[in-house]
Amino acid sequence: MDTTLYMPAEWHRQWAVQLTWPHEATDWLPYLDDITETFLSLAEAITRHEQLIIVTPHRETVRTLLARRLPAGAMERVVWCQCPTDDTWARDHGAITLLSRDADPAATRLLDFRFNGWGMKFPASHDNAINRALASQGIFHAPLVSQDDFVLEGGSIESDGSGTIFTTSMCLLAPHRNQPLNQDEITEQLITRLHARRVVWLDHGSLVGDDTDGHIDTIVRCAPGDTLVYVGCDDTADPQYEDFMALEHQLQSLRTIDGQPYRLLRLPMPAAIYDDGDRLPATYANFLVINGAVIVPTYAQPDNDARAAAVIAEAFPGREVITVDARTIIRQHGSIHCLTMQYAEM
């Protein structure tokens, strides 16, 4: 294994964030205006801090929307990729950045893992081809390396930038991912492909309504200073209570690669939100770190929203905390981090 490469943490300096824009042929059709407004809010926040890559089959339509919304000069930070898309979850179909520990820009790689619609639950052929479209249109800043023999979604892994990859057994061992590989064999694959030193598996914290089989970016996130930001649950009547208590106990037992306990920061669990009788997987852990800021989901719950923003501000001192209403996003069972993919600067 080439130990000069590594997967950077999300707070590493970024050159761009990707959004894959919603359109009428996606599952967003019943509330397309609402989700478009959410995307415009995200685009406005991102372009204040860095470049934005927009993937869409309808470039001119989206360009018109952005030109009306973004402040003067912001459109210059938008990069366009026109291609067919199935859906909008850039976190899971986007490429994974590997950087050089020697800070050699020529060694940077973008890994193109196979995306199969979260274990063949949803159509994914167009989204699985987006990274190749970005590369063929000259948008990527580094070589794209195919990993098509291995299924991996970006939301299923977290990197601390120091050699530890976090994931969940619920997701990576779920059907139609990489069977017949077992946990030890998948660990070996992650270490080899992501140039990691170790993989930490979490076994608890499944959100009701989640259809990713338990992506880690909905429950536990890495932050600077060996910090883990995680979702807690205080309501003993919540059916998730025992599982999230078990998650908390597992996190308390973990040690860093140097044998020290992690600094743990606890996010509140949003009050239950329902859509047509089904509970939605609302979570504050699905925030996005960008250059100089963190974009935090909110759910029109003033006390919980404020508590979550304060915890995330503590985890990322010196960064602006930008809140974006995520109530429309969770109607399709994701949140802000799920919609985005950052690309680290060389």
Disulfide bonds with the S-S distance in Angstrom:
none
